[in-house]
Amino acid sequence: MEMYKIVVPGDFLSRDVKRAGEGTYVEDGCVYAHLYGILDEKDEIKVVALSGKYVPRRGDVVIGRIVDFSFPYWVVDIASPYKALLHVAEVAEEGERIEMSRMHEYLDIDDLIVAKVKSVDASMRVELSLMKEFRVRRGDRLIEISHTKIPRIIGRHGSMIKMLKERSGCFIFIAKNGRIWIKGREDAVDVVSEAILMIANEAHTSGLTDRVARMLDTFRFQRRIFRKQGAGVKERTEKREVGGYGSVGSDVRESESKSESESENESESESECESESKSERVGEGGEVGLGERRIFDE
């Protein structure tokens, strides 16, 4: 069972100064903690600050990222100092067995999941249960803010998130750990992302709701204008194709009439030429006619 070691500034960590990382400092050939937090010695020696970090609680809904395999678990980053574990039984169908060699076929490194915190024990071992009804696809937008700003994104009685969804037409999923999943039209997703970051950065300011509303209304107005322009171009194109405009239609009809007239004249001309040729052969043609007969008789 993995245990987490809490350190405070000044705590001795190691004599291996080459491994000193974030949240530490080196003095007299030794590595010391620079922050109050959790000691992480997996690769380099670093201290992950606890202040302001998301601390999981049972029942929290989170968005996690697969970062490692440790059979029979996937190791999941949940934007917390504590890694979480997802058991293969949470992913397997009834009666199915997932082997270590096939775990990546179900969930691979960097895949995103929506999960619920199933349990948190005294040593901060976090286990998750997978919420299969939600599937984050590659290409969907994920933004991350401080988990402390989530209540402001939701708003009083859900007013802010309701406005964001209704005025953008986007699907927006807010997780307890500060990760927000957005999908929809790319231009709408861009605006929602910008609005959410503005809310997070300006959460303490007055008039924020009005500023967000104006941003979304401007986007909706511009999109309506774009749609009208697009519809106008399509309508004009269709009318040109069916000859709806007088000049185009009349030109087409005139061209067709002219072609028919020319065709009739050519036909008459060919008939006259044929008649003249025939009379020439008959008039001069005793010899021509007899000559043809002679060839056949021979």
C-alpha positions in Angstrom: 0.0 0.0 0.0 1.4 3.4 -1.0 1.9 5.9 1.8 2.2 9.6 1.3 4.8 11.5 3.3 3.9 15.1 4.3 6.9 17.5 4.6 7.3 21.0 5.8 9.8 23.7 4.7 13.3 22.9 5.9 12.8 19.1 6.2 15.8 17.1 5.0 15.0 15.1 1.9 18.2 13.6 0.4 21.9 14.0 -0.2 21.5 13.3 -4.0 21.5 17.0 -5.1 21.3 15.9 -8.8 17.7 14.8 -8.2 16.5 18.0 -6.6 13.3 19.2 -8.3 10.3 21.4 -7.9 9.5 22.5 -4.3 13.0 21.8 -3.0 16.2 23.7 -2.4 19.9 22.6 -2.1 22.1 23.7 0.8 25.5 22.3 1.9 25.2 19.3 -0.4 21.7 18.4 0.9 18.2 18.6 -0.5 15.5 20.2 1.7 11.8 20.8 1.3 10.9 24.4 0.2 7.1 23.9 0.5 4.5 22.3 2.8 3.2 19.4 0.8 3.7 15.8 -0.3 7.1 14.3 -1.0 7.3 12.7 -4.5 10.5 10.7 -5.1 9.5 8.7 -8.2 11.9 10.2 -10.7 13.3 13.4 -9.2 12.8 14.6 -5.7 10.0 17.2 -5.5 7.4 18.5 -3.2 3.8 18.9 -4.4 2.2 21.8 -2.5 -1.0 21.0 -0.6 -2.2 24.6 -0.5 -5.0 25.1 -2.9 -4.8 21.6 -4.3 -7.9 19.4 -4.9 -8.3 16.8 -2.1 -10.6 14.0 -3.2 -13.6 13.0 -1.2 -15.9 10.0 -1.5 -18.7 10.7 -4.0 -16.9 13.4 -5.9 -17.3 13.2 -9.7 -13.9 13.8 -11.4 -12.3 13.9 -14.8 -9.1 11.8 -14.8 -6.2 11.1 -17.1 -4.7 7.7 -17.4 -1.0 8.0 -16.6 0.3 4.5 -15.9 -0.6 0.8 -15.6 -0.2 -1.2 -12.3 -2.1 -4.4 -12.8 -4.9 -4.8 -11.9 -5.3 -1.0 -11.8 -4.9 2.0 -14.1 -3.2 4.8 -12.4 -5.2 8.0 -12.9 -4.2 11.7 -12.5 -7.1 13.6 -11.0 -5.5 17.0 -10.7 -4.6 16.3 -7.1 -1.4 15.5 -5.1 -2.9 12.0 -4.8 -3.1 9.6 -7.7 -6.2 7.5 -8.0 -6.7 3.9 -9.0 -9.2 2.4 -11.4 -9.7 -1.4 -11.2 -10.0 -3.4 -14.4 -13.3 -4.8 -13.1 -14.7 -1.3 -13.5 -14.1 -1.5 -17.3 -14.7 -5.2 -18.1 -18.0 -6.4 -19.2 -19.8 -9.1 -17.1 -17.7 -12.3 -17.2 -14.9 -10.7 -19.1 -11.3 -10.9 -18.0 -8.8 -8.2 -18.8 -5.1 -9.3 -18.9 -2.2 -6.9 -18.2 -1.1 -7.2 -21.8 -4.5 -6.0 -23.1 -5.2 -3.1 -20.7 -4.1 -0.5 -23.2 -6.8 -1.8 -25.6 -9.4 -0.5 -23.2 -7.8 2.6 -21.7 -4.4 3.8 -22.8 -2.0 6.5 -21.5 -3.5 10.0 -21.8 -7.0 8.7 -22.2 -9.6 10.8 -20.3 -12.3 9.3 -18.1 -15.2 10.5 -16.1 -15.3 8.7 -12.7 -16.7 8.9 -9.2 -14.5 8.7 -6.1 -15.4 5.3 -4.7 -13.3 5.4 -1.6 -10.5 7.3 0.2 -8.7 5.6 3.1 -6.6 7.0 5.9 -3.4 6.8 3.8 -5.1 8.7 1.0 -5.4 5.7 -1.3 -8.1 6.8 -3.8 -10.1 4.3 -5.8 -12.5 5.2 -8.6 -15.6 3.8 -10.2 -16.0 4.4 -13.9 -19.0 6.4 -15.1 -19.5 4.5 -18.4 -22.3 6.7 -19.6 -19.8 9.5 -20.2 -17.1 9.0 -22.8 -14.6 11.8 -23.4 -13.4 11.5 -27.0 -10.1 12.7 -28.5 -10.7 16.1 -30.0 -13.2 17.2 -27.3 -12.0 20.3 -25.4 -10.8 20.0 -21.8 -9.8 23.0 -19.8 -8.5 23.1 -16.2 -9.0 25.7 -13.6 -8.6 25.8 -9.8 -11.2 23.6 -8.2 -11.9 26.4 -5.8 -13.4 28.4 -8.8 -15.9 25.7 -9.7 -18.8 27.1 -7.6 -18.4 30.5 -9.5 -18.6 28.7 -12.9 -21.8 27.0 -11.8 -23.2 30.2 -10.3 -26.0 30.7 -7.8 -28.6 28.0 -8.3 -26.8 27.0 -11.5 -27.4 30.3 -13.2 -24.0 30.8 -14.8 -23.6 27.3 -16.2 -27.2 27.4 -17.5 -26.4 30.7 -19.4 -23.2 29.3 -20.9 -25.0 26.2 -22.2 -28.1 27.9 -23.5 -26.3 30.8 -25.3 -23.6 28.7 -26.8 -25.4 25.4 -27.6 -22.4 23.5 -26.2 -22.3 20.4 -24.0 -20.5 21.4 -20.8 -19.5 18.9 -18.0 -18.0 20.4 -14.8 -16.0 18.0 -12.6 -15.3 18.5 -8.9 -11.5 18.5 -9.5 -11.5 21.7 -11.6 -11.6 20.0 -15.0 -14.3 21.0 -17.5 -15.2 19.0 -20.6 -16.7 20.9 -23.5 -17.9 19.7 -26.9 -19.8 21.4 -29.7 -19.1 23.6 -32.8 -15.5 24.7 -32.7 -16.3 28.5 -32.7 -18.8 28.0 -29.9 -16.3 25.9 -27.9 -13.7 28.7 -28.3 -16.1 31.3 -26.9 -17.2 29.1 -23.9 -13.6 28.3 -23.1 -12.7 32.0 -23.1 -15.7 32.8 -21.0 -14.9 30.1 -18.4 -11.3 31.3 -18.1 -12.5 34.9 -17.7 -14.9 33.8 -14.9 -12.1 31.9 -13.2 -9.7 34.9 -13.4 -12.2 37.6 -12.5 -14.3 35.6 -10.0 -13.8 38.3 -7.3 -15.0 41.3 -9.5 -18.4 42.8 -9.7 -20.5 42.8 -12.9 -18.9 39.6 -14.1 -22.2 37.9 -15.1 -23.1 40.9 -17.3 -19.7 40.8 -19.0 -20.1 37.1 -19.7 -23.6 37.6 -21.1 -22.4 40.4 -23.4 -19.6 38.1 -24.7 -22.0 35.3 -25.4 -24.6 37.6 -27.0 -22.0 39.1 -29.3 -21.1 35.6 -30.4 -24.7 34.7 -31.1 -25.3 37.9 -33.1 -22.2 37.3 -35.2 -23.2 33.7 -35.8 -26.7 34.8 -37.0 -25.2 37.3 -39.4 -22.9 34.6 -40.8 -25.8 32.2 -41.2 -27.9 34.8 -43.1 -25.0 35.6 -45.4 -24.5 31.9 -46.0 -28.2 31.4 -46.7 -28.2 34.3 -49.2 -25.2 32.9 -51.1 -26.9 29.5 -51.3 -30.2 31.0 -52.5 -28.5 33.0 -55.3 -26.6 30.0 -56.4 -29.7 27.9 -56.6 -31.6 30.5 -58.6 -28.8 30.8 -61.1 -28.8 27.0 -61.5 -32.5 27.0 -62.4 -32.5 30.2 -64.5 -34.4 32.1 -62.0 -33.0 35.5 -63.0 -34.4 37.0 -66.2 -31.1 37.8 -67.9 -29.7 34.3 -67.3 -32.9 32.5 -68.1 -33.6 34.6 -71.3 -30.0 34.0 -72.4 -30.4 30.3 -72.0 -33.8 30.3 -73.8 -32.6 32.5 -76.6 -29.5 30.3 -77.0 -31.7 27.2 -77.2 -34.1 28.9 -79.7 -31.1 29.9 -81.8 -29.7 26.4 -81.8 -33.1 25.0 -82.9 -33.4 27.5 -85.7 -29.8 26.9 -86.9 -30.5 23.2 -86.8 -33.6 23.6 -89.0 -31.7 25.8 -91.5 -28.9 23.3 -91.7 -31.4 20.5 -92.3 -33.1 22.5 -95.1 -29.7 23.3 -96.6 -28.6 19.7 -96.6 -31.9 18.7 -98.3 -31.5 21.3 -101.0 -27.8 20.2 -101.6 -28.9 16.6 -101.8 -31.7 17.4 -104.3 -29.3 19.4 -106.5 -26.7 16.7 -106.4 -29.3 14.1 -107.4 -30.6 16.1 -110.3 -27.1 16.7 -111.5 -26.5 12.9 -111.5 -29.8 12.2 -113.3 -29.4 15.1 -115.8 -25.8 14.4 -116.8 -26.0 10.9 -115.4 -26.9 8.6 -118.1 -23.3 7.8 -118.2 -22.8 7.9 -114.4 -25.8 5.7 -113.9 -24.8 3.3 -116.6 -21.3 3.3 -115.3 -22.4 2.2 -111.9 -24.4 -0.5 -113.4 -21.5 -1.7 -115.4 -19.3 -2.0 -112.4 -21.9 -4.1 -110.6 -22.7 -6.2 -113.8 -19.0 -6.9 -114.2 
